[in-house]
Amino acid sequence: MHYLSTRGESAQRSFDEILLEGLAPDGGLYLPAHYPRLGSDELRRLQAMPYADLAFEILRPYTHPLDAATLRALVHATYTAQAFGSADIVRIKPIDAHISLLGVSEGPTLAFKDMAMQLLGRLFEHALAQSGHELNILGATSGDTGSAAEYAMRGRRGIRVFMLSPFGKMSAFQTAQMYSLNDANIHNIAVQDVFDTCQDMVKAVSGDLDFKRRHHIGTINSINWARVVAQVVYYFAGYLRTVQRIGEPVSFAVPSGNFGNILAAHVAKQMGLPIHKLVLATNENNVLDEFFRTGVYRPRSPAQTHHTSSPSMDISKASNFERYVFDLLGRDAARTRALFTRDLGEKGYFDLSQDPAFARMQAEIVSGSSDHALRLKTIRAVWDHSGVMIDPHTADGVAVARDHLEHDVPMLVVETALPAKFSDTIQEAIGQTPPRPPATQDLEQRPQRFVVMPADVEALKDYIAEHTMGHG
Ligand SMILES: *Cc1c(COP(=O)(O)O)cnc(C)c1O
């Protein structure tokens, strides 16, 4: 399997060449040259497999030239009962006769991002050991991504993490989750400003190509292909554990932000998984819902982006979306490039409502959006009727899923985080504090390790230089 760019760059890359990369040189995103298809016999064979073996089977065609024995060892080391709370790794939790949660947030940071990030930590460490290089991951976080990255990379050889976060602006739980890590390779940098400024600082440092090369700076954002493909696995697991007979339809509802999670579902469908409908749920930041209803994609500015009570879905544009559009347009790279550079650049939007692709996309993905009041109401209703406590993001998924139920088609709503992470909103909805997994019981009492920094790019560069010098 080789990889190509959504904007048509011709050089064909292999998995090990794109593993540590962000954008392709032409500004596009990497995708595999094709999606291997699995037939019913193959799916039946996968049905009985433990999660790690399933992961091996799904990832195998995408990861060449990584050898099979190494991949097998890495997935088995990653998907353990110890890291994910049970030997099942992902859990199906019914909330009523039609809807079940696909529980993929049982990892160390209590959000689905651990499912991919934990594997990425091991893939990166292996690749760096092979090449003899080192990697300094520079990122900015408003909560979930940063902690998932730190827990995946802590203690890994050849890797350091420099994670910027807005000082005093995350929940006590999220802050403690990151700042209580005391591994020498994890650097928490608390910037005396807002999240957008943190992101600007990361862009400024990454834009200094000389500095970037000298200090082996890389990122680990949601456009990384390995992250997407690791998420494909749990759609297979969810389907295979739901149906009696292979071929029966199942729909999935996905609380969405950067379109990474639901893109993985789209890939699973292209690989032959009998997914009926994908239901895309957004919060008040409804740029994707708007597209799937009207065919118009109009990214917002940071100023038009709402701060909501499902904060991990507060996006102004969806960074993985270009991959879906490329597939939707029959992999026409020239058109994809024109839409994302010329149309977005000149007009600020593009419009596919008059294109034959519009009908195709509405047949695959339907959408809806939620807001604070509906979120609270949904958390309360699910709690009252089933005794299951759901987090605010999952609640957006459940709320939108309810509008798209079809007779005899089971609906799996991806549970993207556990309620323990967002206790203020849970408290507001049902007047109770969510239970804590044992490993996070005393989180806020642990000593915290972080440096406070002004919003100053030079100070950040000095800090990075000081902590990477003398190590190659
Ligand atoms: C990251 C995140 C999302 C959004 O996922 P995308 O892959 O960006 O669409 C939704 N919910 C939670 C809790 C998250 O952390």
Ligand as a Chemical Component Dictionary entry (heavy atoms), coordinates in Angstrom:
data_LIG
# 
_chem_comp.id                   LIG 
_chem_comp.type                 NON-POLYMER 
_chem_comp.pdbx_formal_charge   0 
_chem_comp.three_letter_code    LIG 
# 
loop_
_chem_comp_atom.comp_id 
_chem_comp_atom.atom_id 
_chem_comp_atom.alt_atom_id 
_chem_comp_atom.type_symbol 
_chem_comp_atom.charge 
_chem_comp_atom.model_Cartn_x 
_chem_comp_atom.model_Cartn_y 
_chem_comp_atom.model_Cartn_z 
_chem_comp_atom.pdbx_ordinal 
LIG C1 C1 C 0 -11.755 15.128 19.902 1  
LIG C2 C2 C 0 -13.118 14.929 20.438 2  
LIG C3 C3 C 0 -14.274 14.965 19.614 3  
LIG C4 C4 C 0 -14.207 15.300 18.138 4  
LIG O1 O1 O 0 -13.582 14.293 17.382 5  
LIG P1 P1 P 0 -13.099 14.577 15.889 6  
LIG O2 O2 O 0 -12.295 13.386 15.513 7  
LIG O3 O3 O 0 -12.253 15.830 15.964 8  
LIG O4 O4 O 0 -14.300 14.778 15.046 9  
LIG C5 C5 C 0 -15.503 14.697 20.182 10 
LIG N1 N1 N 0 -15.629 14.433 21.509 11 
LIG C6 C6 C 0 -14.555 14.393 22.332 12 
LIG C7 C7 C 0 -14.765 14.120 23.783 13 
LIG C8 C8 C 0 -13.263 14.633 21.836 14 
LIG O5 O5 O 0 -12.205 14.612 22.672 15 
# 
loop_
_chem_comp_bond.comp_id 
_chem_comp_bond.atom_id_1 
_chem_comp_bond.atom_id_2 
_chem_comp_bond.value_order 
_chem_comp_bond.pdbx_ordinal 
LIG C1 C2 SING 1  
LIG C2 C3 SING 2  
LIG C2 C8 DOUB 3  
LIG C3 C4 SING 4  
LIG C3 C5 DOUB 5  
LIG C4 O1 SING 6  
LIG O1 P1 SING 7  
LIG P1 O2 DOUB 8  
LIG P1 O3 SING 9  
LIG P1 O4 SING 10 
LIG C5 N1 SING 11 
LIG N1 C6 DOUB 12 
LIG C6 C7 SING 13 
LIG C6 C8 SING 14 
LIG C8 O5 SING 15 
# 
